[in-house]
C-alpha cells in the first residue's frame, strides 16, 4: 500500500477492517501525507491535487478515530491543535540563540570583512549570504528523527514553549525524512523563522478591518501574536510557514561548512530558502544586498536585510561568540520603507453606528518611526478625488502625527491600473442593503450586524447606558468570536460556565460579571434608548424622546411628523429613529431583549414646570461641586439645553477653574457669564434636580 506515487482515494469500509489492516493503512497514509507535504512546502512542486490530499487526510483522521490504539503524536493529524494550556512554559535552549550585530552601510560590511581576515589570517574566506527574515525566531528540536519541542528565542537562553503551536504548521514535519539507508541524526537542534506570508497577512488584516478590529501592524507582529496563543486550535487554521537557516546542535552527523548543512536540511524534509547563496568577496555581498533590496516587495515573506555568515564551521569555532552576538555573522539591514508604499487593497470597514468606511491596506511602511499597514480613506468621494486604486503606489502620512492617511497616488509610467473603487451595495458583513446619507454609506441592520455587534455590546454595557461593570472590549470580542453572543439579548442568557471559559477568567471574575449582567435588567427609558446605539441619538436626545413618548411602545409607533414636531428633533434625527424602528431585525432584537427579562421603566409625567425652557448653557473649566455631566443633566431637567460651543444662541457660560477660550468668546458675544456659585443658586431657584 503506497500513497506516495499515484495515490488513489479508494478505501475499504473501515467497519470491515481488522487491526493489522488498519495499522498498515494508517502508517502508509502518514508516510504518504508527509511525503506530499514535503513536495508542496519544501520542494514547491506538488504532485497531487488539493482535493485528493484532503481525502487522504480525512481518511487518516477516520482511521485514527476508529482505531485509537494506533494514534501517534507524530501523525500529520496532530496539526489541527491540542488542548489549550494555562500559560506558556519556559524552555532553556540547547545552545544560546545569540543575536547579530547590524550594519547599516557598506563601510560597516567592509569593516566586518577586515575583522574576519585579521583574526583568521590570509586563508581564503568563504561566506554564505541569506535573506534576513522579519518573523519570529524559534528553536526546533528533533530526537532520533522525531520532533520533541520548540520554543521562541526569548532572551537568547530561555524561550517560551510553543511546541503545540509549532506542530500545527504544515511545513514543520514531525518526523525527519530518511533518504535511502541514510540515518537521521540522533539529536538535531535547529534555528528557524516562523512567518506569516504576505498574502495571508493582508487577507487576515482585511477580515479584521471589515469586522471592526485593529489590523496587525506587520507580518512579524502577527506571527508573534499567533504563535503565542494558549490554544493551538486557534493557530491550526492560520497559514503559518517556517524556514530553517542554522543547525544549533547535532549528534550523529558532522559537517565542515554551513553550505553543506543548508544542502542537507531539505533531504530531511526541512525547508530552506531558495535565495541562499555561497560567495567569496565583499563585492559579491554588495551585489546580493542590492538584488534582494530591489526584489523584497516581490517576495512571499517580509525581509529587512541580509545575513552574512562565515561558511567554514571550524573557522567559526576559532572566532567564537561575543557575550550576546556572533563574531562570525553580520546582518546588513535595508533602510526602512518610508512614506511611499503599495496600496494592497481597499476594504470597507463597518463601524458601531453602521457607517461604511473605505480603508487602505498597505504594504507595511515606516512613517515617523511608526509601522503602518492601514490608512483611512474617509469616504468614497475622497477615494475618487485622489483616484487611488488597488495596486497603486501611494504616499502615506500621519495626519496630525497620529492618524495614518493616504496623501496621494504616485504615478508609475506604463503600469496598468486596476478598476476604480466603488462602495458596495450591500453590507460586506451582514448583506443588508446599504443606504447613503450625505457623503457616507450606512448598514441599517444595527443590532443584527455582526460587525457592529462588539461595538454595540460595549456601548450597551457602558456606564451611561446599562452600566454592566467588567464587560470590556476583550470580553465583548471573545463573546462574539466564540459565538456565545449573536445579539444583545444573548448577554442575558450567558451562564457562569460560559464566562469561566473565557480567556483571563476564573470562577470569581465570571461570577462577578454574571451578576453584573443579571443586575442590569431594569433601565429607565432614556438610558435604554441611549444603550441601543441608534444613530444620532445621544444621551440628550434620548432624554428628550423618553420624556415625550414615555414608553418604548409609544416611541416605536411614532410617525415622522410626531418626531419632527418635538423641539430639537430635526429631520435627520427623525429619519434615523424611524429607520431603526422600521428595520425588522431590530424589532426582533428588541423583542428578544424584553423576552430575556429586561424591564424598561416608564418615564414619569413631568411633575414640575421647566423654568429654564428655551435657555442654552455652555460650560468651561473644572467645576468643584459637580461633574460636567451632572451639570448638563441639571439644566436639561429644567428645560434648558447644554451645548459645547459658544454661539449667538448661547444664553449663559458657566465658568469653572482654568477656563478655556470659550470665556473670551462669551465676552466678545455678550453672553452672560456665571460663576459656579451663581450657577448653583440659579439651579436651586429653578427647583431640585429630578435625577
Secondary structure as UniProt FT lines:
FT   HELIX           14..16
FT   HELIX           19..37
FT   HELIX           38..42
FT   HELIX           50..66
FT   HELIX           68..70
FT   TURN            73..74
FT   HELIX           76..80
FT   STRAND          90..92
FT   STRAND          99..103
FT   HELIX           106..120
FT   TURN            121..122
FT   STRAND          127..133
FT   STRAND          136..143
FT   TURN            144..145
FT   STRAND          146..152
FT   TURN            154..155
FT   STRAND          158..161
FT   HELIX           163..167
FT   TURN            170..171
FT   TURN            180..181
FT   STRAND          187..196
FT   HELIX           198..210
FT   TURN            211..212
FT   HELIX           219..227
FT   HELIX           233..236
FT   STRAND          240..251
FT   HELIX           258..265
FT   HELIX           266..268
FT   TURN            274..275
FT   STRAND          277..279
FT   HELIX           282..295
FT   HELIX           296..298
FT   STRAND          303..310
FT   HELIX           313..319
FT   STRAND          325..333
FT   STRAND          340..350
FT   TURN            352..353
FT   STRAND          355..367
FT   TURN            368..369
FT   STRAND          370..376
FT   HELIX           380..386
FT   TURN            390..391
FT   STRAND          393..399
FT   TURN            400..402
FT   STRAND          403..410
FT   TURN            413..414
FT   TURN            428..430
FT   STRAND          435..437
FT   TURN            438..439
FT   STRAND          440..442
FT   TURN            444..445
FT   HELIX           446..448
FT   HELIX           450..461
FT   TURN            463..466
FT   TURN            469..470
FT   HELIX           473..481
FT   TURN            482..483
FT   HELIX           488..493
FT   HELIX           496..500
FT   TURN            503..504
FT   HELIX           507..518
FT   STRAND          522..524
FT   HELIX           525..531
FT   TURN            532..533
FT   TURN            535..536
FT   HELIX           539..549
FT   HELIX           552..556
FT   HELIX           560..564
FT   TURN            567..568
FT   HELIX           571..582
FT   HELIX           584..595
FT   TURN            596..597
FT   STRAND          599..601
FT   TURN            611..614
FT   STRAND          616..620
FT   HELIX           628..637
FT   TURN            638..639
FT   STRAND          641..643
FT   TURN            648..649
FT   STRAND          652..655
FT   HELIX           662..668
FT   TURN            669..670
FT   STRAND          672..675
FT   HELIX           676..685
//
